[in-house]
Amino acid sequence: MKHLLVCSWVIFTSSGFAWQAGAAKADITPTESVPLAGYGGKTRMSQRVEHPIWLKALALKDDAGATSVLVTADLVGLSDKMIAVIAKNALEKHGVIRERLILNTSHNHSCPVTEDVLWLYYEFTPEEAAAKDRYTAMVYAKYDEVIGEAIANVAPAELAFEQGLAGVAVNRRRSRGPESRKLGNQVDQDVPVITVKSGNELKAVVFGYSCHTTALGGLSINGDYAGFAQLELEKSFPGSVAMFVQNCGGDANPLPRIRGKDVEATELAAMYGRILAEAVRQVIAGTMKPLGGPIRAAMGETELELQPGIPLEELKQRLPNLSGMPKREFEHFIRQYETLGSPPDRVKYPVQVWQFGPDLTFIALTGETVVDYSLKFKGAYGWNNTWICGYNNDLLSYVPSLRVLKEGGYEGVTGMFEYGHRAPYTDTVEERITTKVEELVKATAK
Ligand SMILES: [Zn+2]
């Protein structure tokens, strides 16, 4: 008899793990005109709000008592400086250890600039810089608030996972003239979905997609297609928190796009949002696999090496002919020669893995990760039980695969200066990341 009881308990935990989950959202819509993020060139000051933008958090507490928090944001990205502030508060005020805190951003290009994110892009007047600083201070406070609220909201819940498909993402490297058409059409149109339910009530839905949030580029504050998708889902499931995770959309755009005609562009972005939301709704309406725990979390760091930079003499020689962002980039490299001896030859690259019981491997990469990483790790660890997202931690740079690096172009080579890096990565980039992911997946496996 005793044995039978033990047996039935084991069966119960394998299909209905005892989760405690809490979700929360915090409005980060600016209350004044602020510089908009994501595109270089002339400073764009916001003129109106299309819809509010948000930070959203999901706190998951397992029966071992560990609390893991995922925060998503309608922001273009975070910087090391921002991560340090947010993670320190999460630890000191809410007890969340670093490997149990994942900070994803949607890579929204219709949000305000914060702190030093993409700092080489912009040249602000003192008034614009002050508006940016006021907004940044508000964002820090809201991160603190949303993490605390999600943890305070934890209550018994059931989690489930499944994936759908949405056809919005196009490999944007093929959209750059006749020569680019020979490039591959790699995209990941999977829409991974985690639901958090209490009985029949949907408390939160976390969904991901691999595609730049660049359907819009006007002067309004909004969450781009991902913002529209979240709005749509929260309308479908009143009282729920819908959270968008940017996956590996480094080389994907929502296409076609409309530029210069705001009303038409906004309608198209809203339609892309509805398509993505519909994919999520269909997953929720279907059969989803129960998602067990506990979450085994690991975080590690590798280094990505950079190719040699431009020699100091050449930088100085070319500087007088430059203006705008290229001028700021060259001045930055000259400063690095003068203060550090040379621009750094490598960058730090953090990787996080959350293993949900036996059911899902959640891999969180850093920076603007291209789609090859999503396809590669799903191929390695399972197409039906692996979720790979980029755009966590520092926005860092584009993170090309070896293929993209060798093909060259913006995501492989020419985009590196904009992030303050002296040169493209060396051809060890993919291998370095793969080795670290393998190590952490192994460390979190049962
Ligand atoms: Zn980008």
Boltz pocket constraint, residues with backbone or C-beta under 6 A from the ligand:
constraints:
  - pocket:
      binder: B
      contacts: [[A, 107], [A, 212], [A, 250], [A, 368]]
      max_distance: 6.0
